[in-house]
Amino acid sequence: FTLTAQNGVYRQKAGKLTLDGQVVLRDGGGYEAVTARLMLDTREKRAWSDQPVSVAGPAGTLDATGMKLEEAQGLLIFTGPARLVLTQGMGGL
């Protein structure tokens, strides 16, 4: 995946990265997530945003009030309220 932002601050001793301003996360499967702020804890392998997040991709779109990524547990949680719109013709979805 790729991650871009307008601004970022990395606190090396704490292992924490804060990204601000049009934070865009893209994966190789055609999905793109956009938020105003994303915090990452490189030691705990976690990321979260307390700002609205919009995701668009082949299966549809999702808008949520925030998100949490727990890499060790393989979880991506979107906090609500949230709205999911699935694209028609997605086979088994």
Salt bridges, closest charged atoms under 4 A:
ASP20 OD1 - ARG37 NE 3.25
GLU32 OE1 - ARG26 NE 2.72
ASP41 OD2 - LYS16 NZ 3.89
ASP50 OD1 - ARG37 NH1 2.93
